[in-house]
């Protein structure tokens, strides 16, 4: 008879992989930081986008375009309501660099890995990819002005963010979709893609964990991160009302998962490197959340 732990492992294999990766990253930080300093996170994110893009067809992208009004509403909400929510949640953190860092969470676009968790959950990965690209471009435009309102000053480098988007998202996405159009991806390859996605996601979590410097001051950061993720997930659920199940999934995940790496870049540009410190912990919370949601929804769809 299977033990509860074995049943949980079979039900949520990605979650266990992510948690083990987080523990490994916290325990073995020095070599992993070496990889981070050499764009390890960007490499894994690009690999993640490419792996998922191989499973997306041109027809699915056209289908996602049919929901452009709802997707546009998600994008507008992401650059209006979420920054205000992040400002409020940041006040759960003590004043100083950690609070300033949490401010930038609401200014970041949706997390690149949300495309992967959407695919893992059985949702429309193409819709998640559309939201990802649109939210990144909008964040480039609004991050500076909103930070000026919230903090009195900002120094954002939009060309750097656009270049990063092109290299990490647009090129791998185009390459993957093109490869899928030229070569059929069968059921066996779909299973391989799922495994590669899980391992890549776990590697990403390990690199993020290597950047976390735990202390008692991070208790507020952890609480603020959880509150923001749950509140933004509630917003995503409202945005997805009366949408099909496959569309609700990308809306909820892209709304509740914001890009910790872009947020860290914004925080560093606007407030200095110390303000980027809490974004690593937020990144772990986001990826664990996305993995749990993906596993839960997948079980519901297969039931």
Secondary structure, DSSP 8 states (H G I E B T S, - for coil): ---HHHHHHHH-HHHHHHHHHHHHHHHSHHHHHHHHHTTHHHHHHHHHHHHHHTT--HHHHHHHHTTHHHHHHHHHHHHHHHHHHHHHHHTTS-TTHHHHHHHGGGGS-B-THHHHHHHHHTS-HHHHHHHHHHHHHHHHHHHHHHHHHHHS-----HHHHHHHHIIIIIHHHHHHHHHHHHS---HHHHHHHHHHHHHHHHHHHHHHHTT----TTHHHHHHHHHHHHHHHHHHHHHHTTTS-HHHHHHHHHHHH-B-HHHHHHHHHHHH-GGGGTTHHHHHHHHHHHHHHHHHHHHHHHH-
